[in-house]
Amino acid sequence: MKEYRCRALYVDLTTGKSHTEEIADEHVRRFLGGYGLNARLGFDLIEPKADPLSEKNPIIIGACPMTGTALPGSAKTSLLTKFPLTGAFSTGINGSRFGLLLKSSGYSNLIITGKADSPVYLKIHDENVEIRDATSIWRKDINETTDDLWKRHGSSNSVLAIGEAGENQVAISLALVDKIHTWGKGGLGAVMGSKNLKAVMVDGSKGVEVFDPKGFLRILKEIFEKIIKDPNHEKLIYWGKMGYFQARGHELGWGYQNSRSNCPHEIVDLYGANVYEKEYKKFRASCPSCPAGCKDILEIKDDSGAREVHFSSLSGRLNNWASRGNLGSYRNVLECHDFANRNGICVQSFTGLFDLSVELYQKGIITKADTDGIELKRDFETAMMLLKQTAKKEGFGAILADGYLPLIKRLGTQCEEVAIHEKGTDIQADPRLYRLNTAEFYTVVNPRGSPPTKGITESYVMKEVPFVLFRNWAKRTGMRQADIDRIFYSDDRYHISRLAKHAEDWAVLRESLGAPCMEPRINYSYDFERLRELLFCATGIEMVPEDLKAVGERGVNMEKVLNVMEGFGRKDDRFPERWFEPILFDGEEKHTLTYFGDPFTKEIAYKLLDDYYDERGWDITLGIPTLSTLKRMNLSDVAEDLESTGIFP
Amino acid sequence: MKDKNKILVDATKCAQCLLCQLMCSFTYTKTFNISKSRITIDVARRAIGFSEDCNNCGTCAHYCGYGALTMEDRRRGETHEGV
């Protein structure tokens, strides 16, 4: 194998031209791929404060050194853009054939800029890059679009497509790859729609080489064998994420009625594993390269025949529909979910806004004058009506389509007090139910607002975790002993937000290398030393531990720079007011506690933020990197460009 | 359903993870390249097939974690000599 190189394909939809560039070695060595490299490439392209729905907002897709191999979890590919829901640059991950085939075409990155004059789709096959007319598939739903393109070009192509919601530039839209793998919560659909870009299709024939095939295969086999030989493997494959769905709903609870209480147990059971198995379970689906797949294809049967409904995360979406929508039956959930998928509406965002809107209506903060005469209630008919309006950006759906921030701006404090959001995104982890630990804290500093995943250390939500396992996690992920000793300040406590910083760095390192999957069986397959060895076997790049450790932190700082230039800082890393109010759990009030059982107060909240910024070496008052931190992170090229802006201390 | 000599195929169990294709191509070309694989996965029709070049080595079955491909007469753990 020749020396490891990364090649970017640039497609300008305005001019209709494309070209390729080899990415500078200094960028590859500092960022490796995926998350961090996307942010560095974005730094050279973006115009600060540009409208996310303008031609000035690029879409930057980045695969990683491991992408395209058979390494479990390696299919995840990162996408950076400015998302209209939040106004922030952030990264969405997708596990599908798209990244695999992009690498197989010879590209590590795909960068789409500009705007086409009329609907188009992009077709990539090795050196052949075409921008083709999409008039005949504009207004087709995502499934129809994908089937149409497969019929024309073959199903060896991976198809990233948007639906009507994206075409209408709905901020809570997203895209799907190959009809099942979601991408771009926060408005990727709208960004593509604003460019008249209906779909991107990729196939490749070059394949992916590795530097040391024998070494790579040895590690791959170790990981694979451990997953397969798990005595519960067949059971886990059979049940996927439904294995723990009911337990989580009963023991921990889900926020119900705009997170005023936990979801009643009888509603949890309405969507239980037995119903799933007997009535709707059809096929298991997975990301490429993963032997522990957790995605689902369900089937609805009625007089018109059988229809498949696809779930990237069944338990998560059932939770959303059940606890926020109260739709009444599993079948109703599938109908709503299918509509959302086909039209490219983000289920998390829609259900969060729907849930909020009903409370606003009940309180009289919005009335029928705002809802075009619709009485807002949590039921199937209302949800389906609003889904249809949202896709078309009509009626009250037009308000839902724009997301939390315009709604709060319009209605003011009375809405802000009721809404549970972070930077305009609905929140998935409620610390009143789960306690506030690293993942819940991470939600507050996440540029995307949600999900909390990058803050996960040991999987602490469903079970009591022996404290030693958190220390083991710290060692396993390459934290320096001096940092471990400082952050784990007693035998049974650590500084939550300082540890969250290291969790985030570890997650971004993995998103830059190509092993970011957080599903436990894949997550636990990787430790720091194994990643270092895999990097060498895949690319021939040898890195001392300190240098590899820095890659994750550098990526975090690089993406943060983009958002600081947009005006984001400490003022935007806010704890939702509702976290300081109780939730009713089976009739009793539950207040937020820290993971260690301390009552969560505003004083503690502010201290957590101070600690996080300090751990990062950022300015504590502003909540942003300093120029000296950027230089310490080997980002002097970036720091020099920024000095004249006067923004960075 | 027997689709290739002794490789038993049950497409209803296929999760379309493509590990069979990736490992087949890696075995014979030392590159991960699903277009060069001797086993084909049609994601649209959910169909599994084999090219004429397939020599029944069983690598695909070894790396199938879903039971879609199994070897009729070989226990899990044994693979083609080249892997």
Interface residues (C-beta under 8 A of the other chain):
Chain A: G68 T69 A70 R97 L100 S104 D147 W150 S155 S156 D178 D203 G204 S205 K206 G207 V208 E209 V210 P213 L217 F224 I227 I228 H233 E234 I237 F283 R284 A285 S286 C287 P288 S289 C290 P291 A292 G293 K295
Chain B: T12 K13 C14 A15 Q16 C17 L18 L19 L22 M23 S25 F26 T29 K30 T31 F32 N33 I34 S35 K36 D42 V43 A44 R45 R46 Y63 C64 G65 Y66 G67 R76 V83
